[in-house]
């Protein structure tokens, strides 16, 4: 008000500022309605993929930046070599009937000879006797002296194959996961988002009504990543992507009142850019998570150092807990960054409206 008790004159652009504010608030509400509430990495696994980097198979064909003491931005997140699949040794013809339900293609099974088995039914007679029941005649392995020597010669070969197959199969499964990720992200980049995620936030919160508690389990830091194939060797590697938006601080798994204010969020992002060259620098991630725990607007948020694996859901409490727990995450492209962008513009326009400022040229 002026000294005479009158309201100050309204800026000529005030109606435009008000219209722009309403428009961007509408954009925010529209995006918010379309955003699916993602509270856990489990939801990404339904359509995308989550690979916990501390749980990669121990194998010479798998390399991870977690194994390196000092990492730089250019260092690969992981490299997975192509491991060929070997055919299993087939049981000898005279041994096969004495192995029961054993499947030689199943590396998790154990071939054990039967002491006796039902006599095979001759092709020229019915499987049932005259009284309508099975014949029931059993034959003994001891009556076939050629079976055990053939089995003894074949079994060590099969056991060696099975041990190698059990060791190699997780690597092939990981390779196939990365192959599918590369295929999705290269053919539909506008739909899929691939990130190296660190700083797993976990907390248990009550659900409305009689529904079970909601176990929140999502990362607060995400860095853009890309999967590439070496055409010479066939190996697949995951690298950090130098995109326009390489790093994001994600807090939308928390209620908005618990978020740090915008200036504190910016400080955390600046700290990340200055101190953290690679998301798998666990010591620096842990140091930053401690700052995030202090910045979250709740008195008991805490961070745990050197915790590379996700927590058991049953052990998640109502205390917000942060741990590094790095993962490679394939997910549908989130709308949260767009919502944050429009929220910032709407907040600036509201401030502009209060200050009676001029609308920037070209905004409407």
ChimeraX attribute file (.defattr): number of C-alpha atoms within 10 A of each C-alpha:
attribute: neighborCount
match mode: 1-to-1
recipient: residues
	/A:1	8
	/A:2	8
	/A:3	7
	/A:4	6
	/A:5	7
	/A:6	8
	/A:7	9
	/A:8	10
	/A:9	9
	/A:10	10
	/A:11	14
	/A:12	12
	/A:13	15
	/A:14	17
	/A:15	13
	/A:16	16
	/A:17	24
	/A:18	16
	/A:19	14
	/A:20	20
	/A:21	21
	/A:22	15
	/A:23	15
	/A:24	19
	/A:25	19
	/A:26	14
	/A:27	16
	/A:28	20
	/A:29	14
	/A:30	12
	/A:31	16
	/A:32	15
	/A:33	9
	/A:34	9
	/A:35	12
	/A:36	11
	/A:37	11
	/A:38	15
	/A:39	20
	/A:40	18
	/A:41	20
	/A:42	15
	/A:43	16
	/A:44	16
	/A:45	14
	/A:46	10
	/A:47	10
	/A:48	19
	/A:49	21
	/A:50	21
	/A:51	17
	/A:52	17
	/A:53	21
	/A:54	16
	/A:55	11
	/A:56	15
	/A:57	17
	/A:58	12
	/A:59	12
	/A:60	9
	/A:61	15
	/A:62	19
	/A:63	19
	/A:64	18
	/A:65	19
	/A:66	18
	/A:67	11
	/A:68	11
	/A:69	10
	/A:70	12
	/A:71	19
	/A:72	13
	/A:73	16
	/A:74	12
	/A:75	16
	/A:76	18
	/A:77	24
	/A:78	19
	/A:79	21
	/A:80	22
	/A:81	20
	/A:82	17
	/A:83	14
	/A:84	9
	/A:85	11
	/A:86	11
	/A:87	10
	/A:88	17
	/A:89	17
	/A:90	15
	/A:91	20
	/A:92	13
	/A:93	10
	/A:94	13
	/A:95	19
	/A:96	18
	/A:97	17
	/A:98	21
	/A:99	18
	/A:100	13
	/A:101	11
	/A:102	15
	/A:103	15
	/A:104	19
	/A:105	14
	/A:106	12
	/A:107	19
	/A:108	12
	/A:109	13
	/A:110	15
	/A:111	18
	/A:112	13
	/A:113	17
	/A:114	13
	/A:115	11
	/A:116	14
	/A:117	16
	/A:118	12
	/A:119	12
	/A:120	11
	/A:121	12
	/A:122	8
	/A:123	7
	/A:124	6
	/A:125	8
	/A:126	12
	/A:127	15
	/A:128	12
	/A:129	11
	/A:130	9
	/A:131	7
	/A:132	9
	/A:133	9
	/A:134	11
	/A:135	15
	/A:136	12
	/A:137	10
	/A:138	11
	/A:139	14
	/A:140	13
	/A:141	16
	/A:142	11
	/A:143	9
	/A:144	10
	/A:145	9
	/A:146	12
	/A:147	19
	/A:148	16
	/A:149	10
	/A:150	15
	/A:151	20
	/A:152	11
	/A:153	12
	/A:154	16
	/A:155	17
	/A:156	12
	/A:157	14
	/A:158	20
	/A:159	18
	/A:160	13
	/A:161	17
	/A:162	22
	/A:163	12
	/A:164	14
	/A:165	21
	/A:166	13
	/A:167	15
	/A:168	19
	/A:169	16
	/A:170	15
	/A:171	23
	/A:172	19
	/A:173	12
	/A:174	18
	/A:175	21
	/A:176	14
	/A:177	15
	/A:178	24
	/A:179	17
	/A:180	15
	/A:181	22
	/A:182	22
	/A:183	14
	/A:184	17
	/A:185	18
	/A:186	14
	/A:187	10
	/A:188	11
	/A:189	14
	/A:190	10
	/A:191	12
	/A:192	18
	/A:193	20
	/A:194	28
	/A:195	25
	/A:196	29
	/A:197	28
	/A:198	26
	/A:199	29
	/A:200	27
	/A:201	29
	/A:202	26
	/A:203	22
	/A:204	19
	/A:205	16
	/A:206	12
	/A:207	11
	/A:208	9
	/A:209	6
	/A:210	7
	/A:211	8
	/A:212	10
	/A:213	11
	/A:214	14
	/A:215	19
	/A:216	24
	/A:217	24
	/A:218	26
	/A:219	27
	/A:220	20
	/A:221	24
	/A:222	22
	/A:223	21
	/A:224	21
	/A:225	24
	/A:226	19
	/A:227	23
	/A:228	19
	/A:229	17
	/A:230	10
	/A:231	8
	/A:232	6
	/A:233	9
	/A:234	13
	/A:235	18
	/A:236	21
	/A:237	23
	/A:238	23
	/A:239	19
	/A:240	22
	/A:241	19
	/A:242	14
	/A:243	10
	/A:244	7
	/A:245	10
	/A:246	13
	/A:247	22
	/A:248	16
	/A:249	17
	/A:250	16
	/A:251	19
	/A:252	17
	/A:253	19
	/A:254	16
	/A:255	8
	/A:256	11
	/A:257	10
	/A:258	13
	/A:259	19
	/A:260	19
	/A:261	13
	/A:262	10
	/A:263	9
	/A:264	14
	/A:265	18
	/A:266	13
	/A:267	11
	/A:268	19
	/A:269	16
	/A:270	12
	/A:271	13
	/A:272	20
	/A:273	12
	/A:274	9
	/A:275	13
	/A:276	20
	/A:277	14
	/A:278	23
	/A:279	26
	/A:280	29
	/A:281	20
	/A:282	25
	/A:283	14
	/A:284	16
	/A:285	23
	/A:286	21
	/A:287	15
	/A:288	20
	/A:289	27
	/A:290	17
	/A:291	14
	/A:292	22
	/A:293	21
	/A:294	15
	/A:295	18
	/A:296	21
	/A:297	15
	/A:298	15
	/A:299	11
	/A:300	12
	/A:301	19
	/A:302	19
	/A:303	23
	/A:304	16
	/A:305	15
	/A:306	13
	/A:307	18
	/A:308	21
	/A:309	16
	/A:310	19
	/A:311	16
	/A:312	7
	/A:313	13
	/A:314	8
	/A:315	10
	/A:316	17
	/A:317	14
	/A:318	15
	/A:319	15
	/A:320	21
	/A:321	22
	/A:322	28
	/A:323	26
	/A:324	31
	/A:325	22
	/A:326	28
	/A:327	26
	/A:328	23
	/A:329	24
	/A:330	26
	/A:331	22
	/A:332	15
	/A:333	13
	/A:334	14
	/A:335	13
	/A:336	16
	/A:337	15
	/A:338	14
	/A:339	18
	/A:340	13
	/A:341	12
	/A:342	20
	/A:343	17
	/A:344	15
	/A:345	17
	/A:346	21
	/A:347	14
	/A:348	13
	/A:349	24
	/A:350	18
	/A:351	13
	/A:352	18
	/A:353	21
	/A:354	12
	/A:355	10
	/A:356	17
	/A:357	16
	/A:358	15
	/A:359	19
	/A:360	11
	/A:361	6
	/A:362	5
	/A:363	8
	/A:364	10
